[in-house]
Amino acid sequence: MKLYLNATSPYARFVRVVALEKGLQPELVWVDPWANDPALLAANPALRVPALETEQGTCLSESMLIALHLDQAATIPSLLPTGEQEQVLQLMGWGQGLTDAAFNTVIARKHQGAEADRSILGQRRLAAIQHTLEQLEQQARQLEKLHLGSLLVAVALDYLSFRLPEIQWQQRCPQLAASLQSLMQRPSMKTTAFV
């Protein structure tokens, strides 16, 4: 099993965290998705990380799909617990939306400068971050359990701290910060910290 990734992708980090939590150790293939890396292109024609080449040679893309595959590949512990699937999937959706808004804000700023935030799309991205943080603050207790939703939200929030520190989500969402404190200290999160 090979995992194509880079060190600053929140999507790749989420998959790596899930693999570690499941006790899986895929071969890590470090690539630059902006350099049209041939190995990545062969694994994912969209040239996006992460991409996972399975033992059977199938290449999977999109972080949430890879995470679901990894959860099924090693069944203990289940990160999508029976009876809580809807709540976990809801939190995964919010975590993915937060990641998308933050990542696209970073990329837009890189290519358009300050104008990116003033555009209609920029305003929508920043509003999405704000609204999602508000919802997560209200659901903070659900994030105290270890599951795919809490892991994805934790990675998204750490990405906010890494790339958009001016948002100061910990100060704006004290319950959320408190609920995720022990999760942020897990070996899977520390080993994969953004650099």
CYANA upper distance limits for C-alpha pairs under 8 A (distance plus 0.5 A):
  1 MET  CA     26 PRO  CA      5.49
  1 MET  CA     27 GLU  CA      6.64
  1 MET  CA     52 LEU  CA      7.58
  1 MET  CA     53 GLU  CA      6.02
  1 MET  CA     54 THR  CA      5.24
  1 MET  CA     55 GLU  CA      5.52
  2 LYS  CA     26 PRO  CA      5.67
  2 LYS  CA     27 GLU  CA      5.10
  2 LYS  CA     28 LEU  CA      6.49
  2 LYS  CA     29 VAL  CA      7.18
  2 LYS  CA     52 LEU  CA      6.16
  2 LYS  CA     53 GLU  CA      5.51
  2 LYS  CA     54 THR  CA      7.25
  3 LEU  CA     26 PRO  CA      6.47
  3 LEU  CA     27 GLU  CA      6.52
  3 LEU  CA     28 LEU  CA      5.56
  3 LEU  CA     29 VAL  CA      6.34
  3 LEU  CA     50 PRO  CA      7.27
  3 LEU  CA     51 ALA  CA      6.34
  3 LEU  CA     52 LEU  CA      5.07
  3 LEU  CA     53 GLU  CA      6.95
  4 TYR  CA     12 ALA  CA      8.47
  4 TYR  CA     28 LEU  CA      6.73
  4 TYR  CA     29 VAL  CA      5.21
  4 TYR  CA     30 TRP  CA      6.45
  4 TYR  CA     31 VAL  CA      7.01
  4 TYR  CA     40 LEU  CA      7.24
  4 TYR  CA     49 VAL  CA      6.74
  4 TYR  CA     50 PRO  CA      5.91
  4 TYR  CA     51 ALA  CA      5.58
  4 TYR  CA     52 LEU  CA      6.75
  5 LEU  CA      9 SER  CA      7.92
  5 LEU  CA     12 ALA  CA      5.95
  5 LEU  CA     13 ARG  CA      8.46
  5 LEU  CA     28 LEU  CA      7.66
  5 LEU  CA     29 VAL  CA      6.77
  5 LEU  CA     30 TRP  CA      5.73
  5 LEU  CA     31 VAL  CA      6.41
  5 LEU  CA     32 ASP  CA      8.50
  5 LEU  CA     49 VAL  CA      5.71
  5 LEU  CA     50 PRO  CA      5.50
  5 LEU  CA     51 ALA  CA      7.58
  6 ASN  CA     12 ALA  CA      7.31
  6 ASN  CA     30 TRP  CA      5.87
  6 ASN  CA     31 VAL  CA      6.20
  6 ASN  CA     32 ASP  CA      6.98
  6 ASN  CA     33 PRO  CA      8.38
  6 ASN  CA     49 VAL  CA      7.62
  6 ASN  CA     50 PRO  CA      8.41
  7 ALA  CA     12 ALA  CA      8.31
  7 ALA  CA     13 ARG  CA      7.94
  7 ALA  CA     30 TRP  CA      8.34
  7 ALA  CA    194 PHE  CA      7.01
  7 ALA  CA    195 VAL  CA      7.43
  8 THR  CA     13 ARG  CA      8.21
  8 THR  CA    194 PHE  CA      6.34
  8 THR  CA    195 VAL  CA      7.44
  9 SER  CA     13 ARG  CA      6.68
  9 SER  CA     49 VAL  CA      7.80
 10 PRO  CA     14 PHE  CA      6.65
 10 PRO  CA     99 THR  CA      7.56
 10 PRO  CA    103 PHE  CA      8.47
 10 PRO  CA    155 VAL  CA      6.92
 10 PRO  CA    156 ALA  CA      7.11
 10 PRO  CA    159 TYR  CA      6.85
 11 TYR  CA     15 VAL  CA      7.17
 11 TYR  CA     49 VAL  CA      7.52
 11 TYR  CA     50 PRO  CA      6.94
 11 TYR  CA     62 GLU  CA      8.43
 11 TYR  CA     63 SER  CA      6.08
 11 TYR  CA     99 THR  CA      8.31
 12 ALA  CA     16 ARG  CA      6.73
 12 ALA  CA     49 VAL  CA      6.40
 12 ALA  CA     50 PRO  CA      5.13
 12 ALA  CA     63 SER  CA      7.27
 13 ARG  CA     17 VAL  CA      6.55
 13 ARG  CA    155 VAL  CA      7.71
 13 ARG  CA    192 THR  CA      6.92
 14 PHE  CA     18 VAL  CA      6.77
 14 PHE  CA     63 SER  CA      7.62
 14 PHE  CA     67 ALA  CA      8.36
 14 PHE  CA    151 LEU  CA      7.52
 14 PHE  CA    152 LEU  CA      6.45
 14 PHE  CA    155 VAL  CA      6.66
 15 VAL  CA     19 ALA  CA      6.68
 15 VAL  CA     50 PRO  CA      7.88
 15 VAL  CA     63 SER  CA      6.50
 15 VAL  CA     64 MET  CA      8.29
 15 VAL  CA     66 ILE  CA      7.26
 15 VAL  CA     67 ALA  CA      6.11
 16 ARG  CA     20 LEU  CA      6.74
 16 ARG  CA    188 SER  CA      8.46
 16 ARG  CA    192 THR  CA      7.84
 17 VAL  CA     21 GLU  CA      6.67
 17 VAL  CA    151 LEU  CA      8.06
 17 VAL  CA    188 SER  CA      5.63
 17 VAL  CA    189 MET  CA      6.84
 17 VAL  CA    192 THR  CA      7.44
 18 VAL  CA     22 LYS  CA      6.64
 18 VAL  CA     67 ALA  CA      6.79
 18 VAL  CA     70 LEU  CA      7.72
 18 VAL  CA     71 ASP  CA      8.10
 18 VAL  CA    148 LEU  CA      8.03
 18 VAL  CA    151 LEU  CA      8.10
 18 VAL  CA    188 SER  CA      8.37
 19 ALA  CA     23 GLY  CA      6.72
 19 ALA  CA     24 LEU  CA      5.48
 19 ALA  CA     25 GLN  CA      7.15
 19 ALA  CA     26 PRO  CA      8.16
 19 ALA  CA     67 ALA  CA      8.27
 19 ALA  CA     70 LEU  CA      6.97
 20 LEU  CA     24 LEU  CA      6.23
 20 LEU  CA     25 GLN  CA      7.36
 20 LEU  CA    188 SER  CA      6.20
 21 GLU  CA    188 SER  CA      6.90
 22 LYS  CA     70 LEU  CA      7.92
 22 LYS  CA     71 ASP  CA      7.39
 22 LYS  CA     74 ALA  CA      6.60
 22 LYS  CA     75 THR  CA      8.34
 22 LYS  CA     76 ILE  CA      7.47
 22 LYS  CA     77 PRO  CA      7.15
 23 GLY  CA     74 ALA  CA      8.22
 24 LEU  CA     74 ALA  CA      8.10
 31 VAL  CA     37 ASP  CA      7.11
 31 VAL  CA     39 ALA  CA      8.45
 31 VAL  CA     40 LEU  CA      7.41
 32 ASP  CA     36 ASN  CA      7.87
 32 ASP  CA     37 ASP  CA      6.85
 33 PRO  CA     37 ASP  CA      6.84
 33 PRO  CA     40 LEU  CA      7.71
 33 PRO  CA     47 LEU  CA      6.24
 33 PRO  CA     48 ARG  CA      6.42
 33 PRO  CA     49 VAL  CA      7.31
 34 TRP  CA     47 LEU  CA      8.44
 36 ASN  CA     40 LEU  CA      8.06
 36 ASN  CA     41 LEU  CA      7.37
 36 ASN  CA     47 LEU  CA      7.30
 37 ASP  CA     41 LEU  CA      6.68
 37 ASP  CA     47 LEU  CA      8.27
 38 PRO  CA     42 ALA  CA      6.67
 39 ALA  CA     43 ALA  CA      6.95
 40 LEU  CA     44 ASN  CA      6.35
 40 LEU  CA     45 PRO  CA      8.19
 40 LEU  CA     47 LEU  CA      6.46
 40 LEU  CA     48 ARG  CA      8.06
 40 LEU  CA     49 VAL  CA      8.37
 40 LEU  CA     51 ALA  CA      8.06
 41 LEU  CA     45 PRO  CA      5.44
 41 LEU  CA     46 ALA  CA      7.60
 41 LEU  CA     47 LEU  CA      5.79
 43 ALA  CA     51 ALA  CA      6.79
 43 ALA  CA     52 LEU  CA      7.98
 43 ALA  CA     53 GLU  CA      7.43
 43 ALA  CA     59 CYS  CA      6.05
 43 ALA  CA     60 LEU  CA      8.23
 44 ASN  CA     48 ARG  CA      7.10
 44 ASN  CA     51 ALA  CA      6.78
 44 ASN  CA     59 CYS  CA      7.56
 44 ASN  CA     60 LEU  CA      8.10
 44 ASN  CA     61 SER  CA      6.97
 48 ARG  CA     61 SER  CA      8.37
 49 VAL  CA     61 SER  CA      8.02
 49 VAL  CA     62 GLU  CA      8.23
 50 PRO  CA     61 SER  CA      6.84
 50 PRO  CA     62 GLU  CA      7.20
 50 PRO  CA     63 SER  CA      6.78
 51 ALA  CA     59 CYS  CA      7.08
 51 ALA  CA     60 LEU  CA      6.10
 51 ALA  CA     61 SER  CA      5.15
 51 ALA  CA     62 GLU  CA      7.61
 51 ALA  CA     63 SER  CA      8.38
 51 ALA  CA     66 ILE  CA      8.33
 52 LEU  CA     59 CYS  CA      5.93
 52 LEU  CA     60 LEU  CA      5.55
 52 LEU  CA     61 SER  CA      6.98
 52 LEU  CA     66 ILE  CA      7.46
 53 GLU  CA     57 GLY  CA      6.18
 53 GLU  CA     58 THR  CA      6.03
 53 GLU  CA     59 CYS  CA      4.80
 53 GLU  CA     60 LEU  CA      6.84
 54 THR  CA     58 THR  CA      5.80
 54 THR  CA     59 CYS  CA      6.77
 54 THR  CA     60 LEU  CA      8.12
 60 LEU  CA     65 LEU  CA      8.07
 60 LEU  CA     66 ILE  CA      6.81
 61 SER  CA     65 LEU  CA      7.49
 61 SER  CA     66 ILE  CA      6.97
 62 GLU  CA     66 ILE  CA      6.79
 63 SER  CA     67 ALA  CA      6.53
 64 MET  CA     68 LEU  CA      6.71
 65 LEU  CA     69 HIS  CA      6.73
 66 ILE  CA     70 LEU  CA      6.66
 67 ALA  CA     71 ASP  CA      6.63
 67 ALA  CA    148 LEU  CA      8.20
 68 LEU  CA     72 GLN  CA      6.89
 69 HIS  CA     73 ALA  CA      6.58
 70 LEU  CA     74 ALA  CA      6.99
 71 ASP  CA     75 THR  CA      6.63
 71 ASP  CA     78 SER  CA      6.86
 71 ASP  CA     79 LEU  CA      6.77
 71 ASP  CA     80 LEU  CA      7.97
 72 GLN  CA     78 SER  CA      8.40
 78 SER  CA    147 HIS  CA      8.14
 79 LEU  CA    146 LEU  CA      7.36
 79 LEU  CA    147 HIS  CA      4.73
 79 LEU  CA    148 LEU  CA      5.80
 80 LEU  CA     84 GLU  CA      7.73
 80 LEU  CA     85 GLN  CA      6.36
 80 LEU  CA     88 VAL  CA      7.25
 80 LEU  CA    147 HIS  CA      6.45
 80 LEU  CA    148 LEU  CA      6.75
 81 PRO  CA     85 GLN  CA      6.61
 81 PRO  CA    147 HIS  CA      7.97
 84 GLU  CA     88 VAL  CA      6.64
 85 GLN  CA     89 LEU  CA      6.43
 86 GLU  CA     90 GLN  CA      6.58
 87 GLN  CA     91 LEU  CA      6.81
 88 VAL  CA     92 MET  CA      6.62
 88 VAL  CA    147 HIS  CA      7.48
 88 VAL  CA    148 LEU  CA      7.14
 88 VAL  CA    149 GLY  CA      5.46
 88 VAL  CA    150 SER  CA      8.28
 89 LEU  CA     93 GLY  CA      6.65
 89 LEU  CA    148 LEU  CA      8.45
 89 LEU  CA    149 GLY  CA      6.96
 90 GLN  CA     94 TRP  CA      6.88
 90 GLN  CA    149 GLY  CA      8.03
 91 LEU  CA     95 GLY  CA      6.50
 91 LEU  CA    149 GLY  CA      5.23
 91 LEU  CA    150 SER  CA      7.55
 91 LEU  CA    153 VAL  CA      7.74
 92 MET  CA     96 GLN  CA      6.48
 92 MET  CA    148 LEU  CA      7.15
 92 MET  CA    149 GLY  CA      4.76
 92 MET  CA    150 SER  CA      8.04
 92 MET  CA    152 LEU  CA      6.65
 92 MET  CA    153 VAL  CA      7.53
 93 GLY  CA     97 GLY  CA      6.57
 93 GLY  CA    149 GLY  CA      8.44
 94 TRP  CA     98 LEU  CA      6.59
 94 TRP  CA    132 THR  CA      7.06
 94 TRP  CA    136 LEU  CA      8.49
 94 TRP  CA    153 VAL  CA      7.94
 95 GLY  CA     99 THR  CA      6.59
 95 GLY  CA    149 GLY  CA      7.48
 95 GLY  CA    152 LEU  CA      5.92
 95 GLY  CA    153 VAL  CA      4.89
 95 GLY  CA    156 ALA  CA      6.63
 96 GLN  CA    100 ASP  CA      6.55
 96 GLN  CA    152 LEU  CA      7.57
 96 GLN  CA    153 VAL  CA      8.14
 96 GLN  CA    156 ALA  CA      8.07
 97 GLY  CA    101 ALA  CA      6.63
 97 GLY  CA    128 ALA  CA      8.25
 97 GLY  CA    132 THR  CA      8.36
 98 LEU  CA    102 ALA  CA      6.62
 98 LEU  CA    128 ALA  CA      7.62
 98 LEU  CA    129 ILE  CA      6.22
 98 LEU  CA    132 THR  CA      6.99
 98 LEU  CA    153 VAL  CA      8.39
 98 LEU  CA    156 ALA  CA      6.81
 99 THR  CA    103 PHE  CA      6.35
 99 THR  CA    156 ALA  CA      5.52
 99 THR  CA    159 TYR  CA      8.13
100 ASP  CA    104 ASN  CA      6.38
101 ALA  CA    105 THR  CA      6.57
101 ALA  CA    125 ARG  CA      5.45
101 ALA  CA    126 LEU  CA      7.58
101 ALA  CA    128 ALA  CA      7.07
101 ALA  CA    129 ILE  CA      6.80
102 ALA  CA    106 VAL  CA      6.81
102 ALA  CA    125 ARG  CA      7.82
102 ALA  CA    126 LEU  CA      8.40
102 ALA  CA    129 ILE  CA      7.56
102 ALA  CA    159 TYR  CA      8.23
102 ALA  CA    160 LEU  CA      7.08
102 ALA  CA    164 LEU  CA      8.06
103 PHE  CA    107 ILE  CA      6.78
104 ASN  CA    108 ALA  CA      6.41
104 ASN  CA    125 ARG  CA      8.16
105 THR  CA    109 ARG  CA      6.60
105 THR  CA    116 ALA  CA      8.04
105 THR  CA    117 ASP  CA      8.00
105 THR  CA    122 GLY  CA      7.24
105 THR  CA    125 ARG  CA      7.17
105 THR  CA    126 LEU  CA      8.19
106 VAL  CA    110 LYS  CA      6.71
106 VAL  CA    163 ARG  CA      7.54
106 VAL  CA    164 LEU  CA      8.27
107 ILE  CA    111 HIS  CA      6.94
108 ALA  CA    112 GLN  CA      6.15
108 ALA  CA    113 GLY  CA      7.73
108 ALA  CA    116 ALA  CA      6.08
108 ALA  CA    122 GLY  CA      8.46
109 ARG  CA    113 GLY  CA      4.97
109 ARG  CA    114 ALA  CA      6.69
109 ARG  CA    115 GLU  CA      8.07
109 ARG  CA    116 ALA  CA      5.96
109 ARG  CA    117 ASP  CA      7.87
112 GLN  CA    116 ALA  CA      5.89
114 ALA  CA    118 ARG  CA      7.68
115 GLU  CA    119 SER  CA      6.93
116 ALA  CA    121 LEU  CA      8.34
116 ALA  CA    122 GLY  CA      5.99
117 ASP  CA    121 LEU  CA      8.22
117 ASP  CA    122 GLY  CA      4.74
117 ASP  CA    123 GLN  CA      6.39
117 ASP  CA    126 LEU  CA      8.20
118 ARG  CA    122 GLY  CA      6.44
118 ARG  CA    123 GLN  CA      6.77
119 SER  CA    123 GLN  CA      6.67
120 ILE  CA    124 ARG  CA      6.75
121 LEU  CA    125 ARG  CA      6.67
122 GLY  CA    126 LEU  CA      6.79
123 GLN  CA    127 ALA  CA      6.56
124 ARG  CA    128 ALA  CA      6.52
125 ARG  CA    129 ILE  CA      6.87
126 LEU  CA    130 GLN  CA      6.85
127 ALA  CA    131 HIS  CA      6.58
128 ALA  CA    132 THR  CA      6.45
129 ILE  CA    133 LEU  CA      6.63
130 GLN  CA    134 GLU  CA      6.84
131 HIS  CA    135 GLN  CA      6.87
132 THR  CA    136 LEU  CA      6.58
133 LEU  CA    137 GLU  CA      6.55
133 LEU  CA    169 TRP  CA      7.94
133 LEU  CA    173 CYS  CA      7.66
134 GLU  CA    138 GLN  CA      7.06
134 GLU  CA    173 CYS  CA      8.05
135 GLN  CA    139 GLN  CA      6.89
136 LEU  CA    140 ALA  CA      6.22
136 LEU  CA    176 LEU  CA      7.28
137 GLU  CA    173 CYS  CA      6.10
137 GLU  CA    174 PRO  CA      8.19
137 GLU  CA    175 GLN  CA      6.60
137 GLU  CA    176 LEU  CA      5.57
139 GLN  CA    143 LEU  CA      7.73
139 GLN  CA    176 LEU  CA      8.45
140 ALA  CA    144 GLU  CA      7.73
140 ALA  CA    175 GLN  CA      6.62
140 ALA  CA    176 LEU  CA      5.31
140 ALA  CA    179 SER  CA      6.41
140 ALA  CA    180 LEU  CA      8.50
141 ARG  CA    176 LEU  CA      8.33
141 ARG  CA    179 SER  CA      6.73
142 GLN  CA    150 SER  CA      8.32
143 LEU  CA    149 GLY  CA      7.91
143 LEU  CA    150 SER  CA      5.37
143 LEU  CA    176 LEU  CA      8.44
143 LEU  CA    179 SER  CA      6.87
143 LEU  CA    180 LEU  CA      7.07
144 GLU  CA    150 SER  CA      7.77
144 GLU  CA    179 SER  CA      5.80
144 GLU  CA    180 LEU  CA      6.63
144 GLU  CA    183 LEU  CA      7.91
145 LYS  CA    150 SER  CA      7.41
146 LEU  CA    150 SER  CA      6.64
146 LEU  CA    151 LEU  CA      7.52
146 LEU  CA    183 LEU  CA      8.00
147 HIS  CA    151 LEU  CA      6.74
148 LEU  CA    152 LEU  CA      6.58
149 GLY  CA    153 VAL  CA      6.63
150 SER  CA    154 ALA  CA      6.47
151 LEU  CA    155 VAL  CA      6.74
151 LEU  CA    183 LEU  CA      8.35
152 LEU  CA    156 ALA  CA      6.67
153 VAL  CA    157 LEU  CA      6.60
154 ALA  CA    158 ASP  CA      6.62
154 ALA  CA    180 LEU  CA      7.42
154 ALA  CA    183 LEU  CA      8.05
154 ALA  CA    184 MET  CA      7.42
155 VAL  CA    159 TYR  CA      6.59
155 VAL  CA    189 MET  CA      8.41
156 ALA  CA    160 LEU  CA      6.86
157 LEU  CA    161 SER  CA      6.92
157 LEU  CA    169 TRP  CA      8.09
158 ASP  CA    162 PHE  CA      6.64
159 TYR  CA    163 ARG  CA      6.42
159 TYR  CA    164 LEU  CA      8.07
159 TYR  CA    194 PHE  CA      8.10
160 LEU  CA    164 LEU  CA      5.37
160 LEU  CA    165 PRO  CA      6.67
160 LEU  CA    167 ILE  CA      7.85
160 LEU  CA    169 TRP  CA      8.21
161 SER  CA    165 PRO  CA      5.05
161 SER  CA    167 ILE  CA      8.28
161 SER  CA    168 GLN  CA      7.67
161 SER  CA    169 TRP  CA      8.11
162 PHE  CA    194 PHE  CA      7.51
168 GLN  CA    172 ARG  CA      6.98
169 TRP  CA    173 CYS  CA      6.22
170 GLN  CA    174 PRO  CA      6.15
170 GLN  CA    176 LEU  CA      7.92
170 GLN  CA    177 ALA  CA      5.87
173 CYS  CA    177 ALA  CA      6.75
174 PRO  CA    178 ALA  CA      6.65
175 GLN  CA    179 SER  CA      6.54
176 LEU  CA    180 LEU  CA      6.71
177 ALA  CA    181 GLN  CA      6.59
180 LEU  CA    184 MET  CA      6.58
181 GLN  CA    185 GLN  CA      7.22
182 SER  CA    186 ARG  CA      7.29
183 LEU  CA    189 MET  CA      8.15
184 MET  CA    189 MET  CA      6.35
184 MET  CA    190 LYS  CA      7.78
185 GLN  CA    189 MET  CA      7.06
185 GLN  CA    190 LYS  CA      6.90
186 ARG  CA    190 LYS  CA      6.85
187 PRO  CA    191 THR  CA      6.28
188 SER  CA    192 THR  CA      6.83
189 MET  CA    193 ALA  CA      6.54
